[in-house]
Amino acid sequence: MTGKCLLRIGDDGHPPTTSVKNTPGSKKPGGSACVFEGQVVPCRTENGFFDAASGCYLTLADTWLPTMTQGGERPPGTKYYRCWVILDVVDGKPEGIEKFEPVIREPGETRTIDPRVAARQVVETMSFVAPQLGVSPYVQSADRVGIVNVPVWMWVTDPGPTTTGPQTKTAALGGVSITATGTVDRIEWSMGAGETVSCKGAGTPFTRQMAAGKSLKDMPASPTCGFRYAKSSRCEKSGAYNVTATAYWTVHWTGGGMQGDIPLDFSRSVPLRVTDLRPVLVDPDGGSEQPSAPPRTCGN
């Protein structure tokens, strides 16, 4: 078995479904947004850039003398910002007025880290692991061989916060408190035969009891995550299909007056041999048994 972990920013995948498809589905980009009192607002308007600390949209003033209420000498390098203070948010649009007093930022004041940068740093400290894979009959049959047209069940053998979620972490970095919660949107199984199965959740484990007393044609299909092979793996490299499961996560974060989503994905692979059971003709006169058809070549 092999596992790999990939961190991808800006692409979090389509909503979870359970289906078989030949090409990956469309994907939507991740991103971030500014938040004022629990409501999403534009991060920049004609009134300036959003500043969560002051609740204002700020515009740098080229020259501005301190007002009477904010009088006193200021050190060189002090910056003054016009403040358009938010009073309300209606249908996602901020409403407010420009304050008379400026927002003052003196040199040497603690600079707050960009919440988006802080969020990525928090996510990097969270524990994510590519899930261990169960593939029936790979872990059930003595010879570890699947059969053409017989249902294959797929599932995660170690579901939990690090493999299938959810998991949450809160941390303070650079003056910003970030809370990040990761959830698995879907698990995509690349079956090695050119097809992909997209499943919601960890899947249903297969047990021998599910097949007890049943013929191959009566074998039940997985209720949550399954597949049927149309041909054997005889012509594949090493004589087996390379089955790869990829867990697609979305980590939603909030903090510093902003929120956003960071997509992640983690993959693991297992080999699966699939054979084609061929009927055998029996000579009624006691001759040797012969297959009903010659074996197919890999070029056909």
Buried (B, 14 or more C-beta within 10 A) or exposed (E): EEEEEEEEBEEBBBEBEBEEEEEEBEEEEBEBBBBBEEBEBBBEEEBBBBBBEBBBBBBEEEEBEBEEEEEEEBEEEBBBBBBBBBEEBEEEEBEBEEBEBBBBBEEEEEEBBBBBBBBBBBBEEBEBBBBBBBBBBBBBBEEBBBBBBBBBBBBBBEBEBBBBBEBBBEBEBBEBBBBBBBEBBBBBBBBBBEBBBBBBBBBBBBEEEBBEEEEEEEBEEBEBBBBBBEBBBBEBEEEBBBBBBBBBBBBBBBBBBBBBBBBBBBBBBBBBBBBBEEEEEEEEEEEEEEEEEEEEEEEE
